Structures are given as C-alpha cells and as structure tokens.
Amino acid sequence: MKRIFTLCIAVCTVLAGFGQADTTGRQGPPANDTIRIGGMIIIRKPGSKDREIVKDKEYKMRNRRGGKPSNLTTNWWIFDLGFSNFKDETIYTSAGAQGYAPGSNKSWFELKDGKSRNVNVWFFMQRLNVIKHVVNLKYGLGIELNNYRYEQPIR
C-alpha cells in the first residue's frame, strides 16, 4: 500500500512539472511595448526606463525616484489628536505620597479612560538623516496639551 501511495505521489509531482512548460510559442520580449489610452500612445523602448508619450508631440517622463533621498525633511503645521492615560503605581501608604496629598488613596486618581485626551500642535517638525537613511533624528517645536478626566473630583 505504501509503494502504491508513493508511486501516485511521484506521478503527480512529475505531471505537475510538465504542466509548467511554456507552450505559448513566444521566443523573447517584443521590440516595443505600446499602450494606447484614449488619444495618447505610450511607447516603451527595450532597455530604457524612460517612456515616450505621443500625442501630437513626444514627451519623456523621468523616473520619480531618480535621485537619492534628502538628508533633511521638514513638515509644517502638524495637528495630532489622541487619548491620554497613565499607569498609577503609587504606594499611597508611603510617607512621600501622604506628604503630598494627605489621606489620598487609589480611588482618588481613577481616570475616565474615554474622556482623557491630548491635542498636539507642532509648528514644524524635521527629520535628520544620521546613518544611511536608516537611523534618523526627528525633532520639532510644538505644544502638547493633555486633559485628564477623573472619576471623582480631585480634592
């Protein structure tokens, strides 16, 4: 039984290999690739990355990513909205916590998670290339506004 099963698997594998043969009869790439879109004809010549567009005139289009990326990029006026939250690991029985807020406990500082939010307004933000466009330094000037809403009013 194992021999028959192995033979069937081998035959199926060989037949799948024959199914991969190119039967279209095409020998090589065409001399020119031509696409017609409306009244515009795009001709791509072999061995060239440039394309010629013919519409009563000839135009040459350059590759958009032709040069190397800039070492410094600047973005102006960035607005950022989000939710604020924090993890409270305070030990309220310690002398430091009782000195800051006498009689405080964990229930005083429970947040309303959906109501706490932040708004950031950046006047500008720049990204500076440090190592081969892989490691970058990003910095900027802006205002960060955090609004925390608590379950109980702060005493």
C-alpha positions in Angstrom: 0.0 0.0 0.0 2.9 2.4 0.8 4.5 1.6 -2.5 1.3 2.5 -4.4 0.8 5.7 -2.5 4.5 6.7 -3.1 4.1 5.9 -6.8 1.0 8.0 -7.1 2.7 11.0 -5.3 5.7 10.7 -7.7 3.5 10.5 -10.8 1.5 13.6 -9.6 4.7 15.5 -9.0 6.1 14.7 -12.4 2.9 15.6 -14.1 2.8 18.9 -12.3 6.3 19.6 -13.5 5.2 19.1 -17.1 2.4 21.5 -16.6 4.9 24.3 -16.0 6.4 24.2 -19.6 5.9 27.4 -21.7 3.6 26.5 -24.6 2.8 30.0 -25.8 5.5 29.9 -28.5 6.9 33.2 -27.6 10.6 33.4 -28.0 11.5 36.7 -26.4 10.2 40.1 -25.4 8.7 42.3 -28.1 10.8 45.0 -29.7 8.5 47.8 -28.4 5.7 47.9 -25.8 2.9 50.2 -27.0 -0.2 51.1 -25.0 -3.0 53.3 -26.3 -5.0 55.2 -23.8 -7.7 57.4 -25.5 -5.8 59.7 -27.8 -2.5 59.1 -26.1 0.1 56.5 -27.1 2.7 55.3 -24.6 5.8 53.6 -26.2 8.3 51.9 -24.0 11.6 51.1 -25.8 13.5 48.0 -24.7 16.4 48.6 -22.3 15.1 52.0 -21.4 13.4 53.1 -18.2 12.2 56.3 -19.9 8.9 56.3 -21.6 7.8 58.3 -24.6 4.2 59.6 -24.8 3.0 60.5 -28.2 0.1 63.0 -28.5 1.0 65.2 -31.4 4.3 65.7 -29.6 6.8 63.5 -27.9 7.5 63.8 -24.1 10.0 62.0 -22.0 9.0 61.1 -18.5 11.6 60.6 -15.8 11.5 58.1 -13.0 10.0 59.8 -9.9 12.6 58.2 -7.6 15.5 59.3 -9.7 17.7 60.9 -7.1 18.8 59.9 -3.6 16.5 61.0 -0.7 17.1 64.2 1.1 19.1 64.3 4.3 16.8 66.8 5.9 13.0 66.9 5.5 10.7 69.5 7.1 6.9 69.3 7.8 4.9 72.4 8.8 1.8 72.7 11.0 1.1 69.2 12.2 -2.0 68.5 14.3 -2.3 65.4 16.4 -5.3 64.1 18.4 -5.3 61.2 20.8 -6.3 59.7 24.2 -4.3 60.2 27.4 -3.8 57.6 30.0 -1.3 56.7 32.7 -0.5 53.7 34.9 -0.6 54.5 38.6 2.0 52.5 40.6 1.9 54.9 43.6 2.2 53.4 47.1 -0.3 55.6 48.9 0.7 54.5 52.4 4.3 55.8 51.9 5.4 59.0 53.7 6.1 60.8 50.3 2.6 60.2 49.0 0.9 61.1 52.3 3.1 64.3 52.5 1.9 65.4 49.0 -1.8 64.5 49.4 -2.7 63.6 53.0 -5.4 60.9 53.2 -5.2 60.0 49.5 -5.9 56.6 48.1 -6.1 54.9 44.7 -9.7 55.7 44.1 -8.9 59.4 44.1 -6.9 59.1 40.9 -9.0 56.7 38.8 -9.3 58.0 35.2 -12.3 58.2 32.8 -10.5 56.5 30.0 -12.6 57.7 27.1 -12.7 61.3 28.3 -9.0 61.9 28.9 -7.4 63.3 25.7 -4.5 65.1 24.3 -4.0 67.6 21.5 -0.6 68.3 20.0 0.1 71.3 17.7 3.6 71.2 16.1 4.7 74.4 14.3 7.4 72.4 12.5 9.0 69.0 12.6 12.2 67.9 10.9 13.8 64.6 10.2 17.6 64.4 10.0 19.4 61.5 8.4 22.0 60.1 10.8 23.1 56.8 9.4 22.4 55.9 5.7 18.6 56.8 5.8 18.0 54.0 8.3 18.7 55.8 11.6 17.0 59.2 11.8 16.7 62.0 14.4 13.2 63.6 14.5 12.7 66.8 16.3 10.3 69.8 16.3 8.8 72.7 18.1 5.2 72.5 19.3 2.7 72.4 22.1 1.3 69.3 23.8 -2.0 69.7 25.7 -3.1 66.8 28.0 -6.5 66.9 29.6 -7.1 64.2 32.3 -10.7 63.5 33.5 -11.0 61.6 36.8 -13.9 59.5 38.2 -14.0 61.7 41.3 -13.1 65.4 41.6 -9.5 65.9 42.9 -9.5 67.1 46.5 
